[in-house]
Amino acid sequence: MNNDPSPEDLRVFCAIVRKASFSSAAEELGVSRSYVTKRVQVLEARLATRLFHRTTRRVGVTPEGERVYHWALRILNDMDHLVEEIGVTRQAPRGSLRICSSFGFGRRVVAPALSALLARYPALQVRFEVFDRLVDIASEGFDLDIRVGDEIAPHLIARHLADNHRVLCASPAYLARRGTPRTLADLAAHDCLVIKERDHPFGVWRLDNGREVQSIKVRGPLSSNNGEIVMQWALDGCGIALRSDWDARALLQAGRLVQVLPDFRQKAAVWAVYPSRLETSARLRVCVEFLQGYLREGFEEGAAGL
């Protein structure tokens, strides 16, 4: 009888370590908590060691569990690469990918792109999640983050997907009521719609006019952590927003918004960000290359229509 640990048991074990919870791991994997508990019991029996300290409040990894976790990551990564190599030779990448992005960009742009990806490569399985915060993709178990913005930690690998920038915009009604700013300093007298979305600094707009980058502190009576809400407020005439070109372009073209201080913009390219352990992943490479072509084509044709 084969008493070696099964890949499934190792995957369940790694999910528990990442989530520090049996229930959260079960939710992530789409299985019952009893199934997760059973797989851990089987794994502990096969390895003849205790992997977790369990109390009513928390789950901690034993020293033996830490060693098993590092080996499990290597084993599962090697198995994934084996499946990928076979899949690539058949021109049919297969396997699972956990992908994340921000709320608005994820819903309006990334989600349709992933639909097209799965139509092209039906053997792939994608779990897609959106957040209003910056995700630590390595520790939280994600393979790929589709991110808007150029500030990326040096320990991560980033591949450029598409050019993008943010612009200042407001409704015609707001500008008729409050006047149009002529300089960055004029923004201090205006209602600015401040957003805290993922890693954007709250209340500080860094803007580039092609010669220099200037930072301006802004404020206003309305703020949110959701870009779609801020855009609706701008349309409602509540103030001036700093929004991505992909989000504002169609509204500017339709005259529902007006670009303010058009000489200034904020660079915010679209990047595929992933941990270094996946640098050689064929499955990930296929996904990134597909998204690169899809987004560049979409942005050239008018990203807001995606």
C-alpha positions, 0 to 999 in steps of 0.5 A: 500500500502506498503511504506517501502523502497525496497531492490533494492532502498537501494542497489542503494542508497548504491552504490551512497554513495560508489561511491559519484556519480550517474553515477559511481553507475549506471556503477557499477550496470549496469543500466542507470543513469535515473534509479538510479535517479528514485530509489533515488527519490522513496526512498527519498519520502518513507522516507520523507527526503533528502538523498543527497546534489547534485551540478554539481560537486559532490554528498554529503550525508546529515546527514539523508542520513548517518543514512540511509546508516548505517541502509541500510548496516545492512538491506541488510547484514541481507537479504543476510544472509537470502538468504545464509542460505536457499541456504546453506540448499539446498547445493546451495549458491546463491547471488552476490560477488564482487571480486578483485585482481591484474592484472597479478595474476587476469587474469592468476590464479584467473579468471580461478578459478572463472570460475570453481567456477561458474561451481560448484555453478551456482546460484552465481553471481560474478563481478571480477575487477583487479587493479594495486593498493591496494584496500580498499575493505570495502569502495569500496564495495568489498566482497573479495580481492585475494591478493599475499603478506603477509602484510595485515591490521589488521582490515581485515580478511585474510585466507591463500589460498596457499603458494607462494614465489618470486624469482630472475630471468633473461634470459640466454642472460642477464647473459651471457652479464652482469655476474651472481650476487654472492651476494645481494650487486652485484645487485647494479651493475645490471639492475633490473626491478623494479615494483610498483604493488599494495602494493609492495614497489618501488625499495626495495627488501626484501629477505630471505635466511632462516636465516635473511631477508635483504632489498636491494635498486635496480634500473634500466632503466626500471620500470613498474606497471605491472608484465606481462610487467616486465616478458616480459622485463626479457625474452627480456634480459633487466635485473633481475626481482623479480617475483612470483613462479607461474609466473616464474616456467614454464619459469625456467623449460624451461630454458628461465629464470635462477634463480639468487641467489637461496638461496634468496626468498621473501615470498608472500603467496596467501590470501583471504582478506575480511572485518569483516562484512562478517565473517559469510557470508556462500556465502563467506565461500563457495567461499573461501573454493573452491578457497583454494582447487583449488589454492592449487591443482594448485600450487602443480601441477605447478601454472604457468600452471593454 
